[in-house]
C-alpha cells in the first residue's frame, strides 16, 4: 500500500505596528473561498521549492504590497488542528513582524483589500486566525 499524504504547508504573516500605546494589526479581506470577504492574515501556500520564511515574505508582498526583510520575520508557532482549513489538511507556520508605523497597504492577488486594525477592535477572523493573533499579542505583552 502506497502512502500519499495530502497535507499542505501554508504561512501566515502577523504584522503589528505600535503607535500611541495601541497595537495595529495588518489584515486582508479574502477575495476567494473559503471565507470569501472575511478578514485574515496575509498568507498562503508554500511553493514546492520554497522555504517557509521566504513564502511568508512573498505572500505578504503579493497580498498587501508590504515588503519585509527576512531578518524582521520571527517564527511565532505552527498551527496544525484538523479541520483548520475546509479545503484540505493544512499546517501553517505563523511569523510575526513588528514595524514602526503603519505604512500604506493595498489589497492585491488573493486579497480584495488590505487594512490596519486596532488590535483591541478586530473583526471576525477566518480560519483559526483568532488563536494566532491571541498568541502573537500574548508574546509581545
N, C-alpha and C positions, 0 to 999 in steps of 0.2 A: 504494500500500500504506500503510495507516494504522499508526501507531506507538502502541501501548498498553502501556507498561511495567507490569509487575506487581511493583513494588518498594514495600515498606512501610518506614516510618520508625518506629523504636522508641527507647525511652530506658531506661537503667539507672541506678539510684542506688546508689553505693558510699558508705555511711555508716560512718565509722570513729570510734571513741571510744578515746582513750588513757588508760589508768588503770594506775597502779603499774607503769610500764615495759612494759605489754602493750597491744597494739592489738587492739581488739574490732571485729568486722565484723557489720553487721546483714544477716541473710538471711531469706528467706521460703521456706516449703515450698509448692511449687506445687500448686494444687488441681486443675488441668486438664492434659490432654495438650497439647503434648508434654512429656515429662519430669515427668509427674504424680508427686507425692510426693517429688520431688527438690528440693534446695536451690538457690536462685538469688538474685540481687539483686532488690529491688523494682523493678518497671518494667513497661513495656507499650507499646502502640501510641499514637502521636501522633494526635490527632484532627484532622480536616480544617482547622479554623480555629484551631489551637493552636500556640503557639511551643514549641520542644523543651524549653527550660528549665522552662516552666510545666507541660508534660506530665510532666516528671520530678517536680516538686513534687506534682502531683495524684496520680500513681501511688504515690508514697511514702506520702502521706496515706491514700489508699484502702486500700492493702495492709497498712500497719503502724500507722496512727494517728499517725505521727510527722510533725509539721509543721515544715518547714524554710523559712526565708526565702530568697527568690530570690538575694539577695546572698551567701548562705552556700553556694550550689551553684557549684562550679567545674568547667568543662569539662575532662575528662580526655583523651578521644580518641574517634574514631569507629572502629567495627569493621564491616567490610563483606565478610568472607570469604564466598565462595559456599558455600551449604550450612550456614551457621551456625545456621539455624532450619529444621527439616524441613517447616514449614508453607508457607513461601514465601520469596522473596528479600527479606531484610531488611537494613537498615543501622541500626545502633544508635549512639546518642550517649550515652556514659557520662559521668556527672557525679560528683564527689566532694563530700562534706560531712564536716566534722570537728566533732564535738560533745564537750563537756567530760566528760559522764558518760552511762552507758548508761541511758536513760530507759525506762520501761515501754512495751512494744510488744505489739500483738495482731494476729494474722493476720485479715484481712477481705478481702472482694471476691474476687480470684483467688488469695488466699493462705490456705492451710489453717492456717498457723502462722507466727509471726514470732519470731525469736530472735537473741540476740547470741552470736557465736562468737569464741573466741580466734583471732587471725589465724594463729597457728602450728599450729592444730589444726582446720582447716576440713574439713567433709565434702566428698564429691564434689559438684562443682557442675554444673548444667545448662548447656546451650548452650556458649559459649566464655567463660564467666564465670571460669574459672581463669586465663585470659590477662588478663582485665580486672583481677582482683584483683592479679595479679603486677605489672601496670603501675602500679596505684594505690599499692601498697606500695613499689615502687621509687621512685616520685615523692616519697614522704614520708620515706624513709630516707636 
